Amino acid sequence: MKEAVLVIDVQNDYFEGGKWELHESEKAAAVASRLIQQYREANTEIIYIQHVNEQQNAAFFEKGTHGCEIHESVKPLQNEKVFVKHVPNSFFETGLDGYLKEKGISKLIVCGMMSHMCVDTTVRAAKDLGYQVELIANACATKDLSYKNETLPAELVQKVFMASLNGLFAKVYEIE
């Protein structure tokens, strides 16, 4: 079974000083960086997803801004593929599915940001498309969410989303 690492939206706006800072994004990026390095050494393909918002004055990931760029800690190498998306699903109108099929890739090792949005949506879509998915929980980050005037802390959001994906949609685990 041919596999690839899929790095979703690890972009500057999710870090300190960015427009949409996530909880412990630096820690998640450090784990993602180690994951990427490990798979590069094994000559496994690394594929990046970059969310770009085409609207001017966007809340985050505005096209052409520093915040939209992939974070330095996981910067793609010249020969690594980057797909641009405009919605949470990394497969929607990006060519990702066709590329993976062309390369014979049937297993994805996933990391990225935000756990509750683009990671969740992409993992579920990958499963629907027939991919085997492994999700590296500690290489993902999220943020506090609000519902019914209650703030749900990022730590809880992370656990809930990892738990909901584990089993049916992905094998979810952590690495050192």
Secondary structure, DSSP 8 states (H G I E B T S, - for coil): -EEEEEEE--BGGGSTTSTT--BTHHHHHHHHHHHHHHHHHTT-EEEEEEE-B-STT-SS-BTTSGGGSB-GGG---TTSEEEEESSS-TTTTTSHHHHHHHHTEEEEEEEEE-IIIIIHHHHHHHHHTT-EEEEEEEEEEB--EEETTEEE-HHHHHHHHHHHHBTTTBEEE---
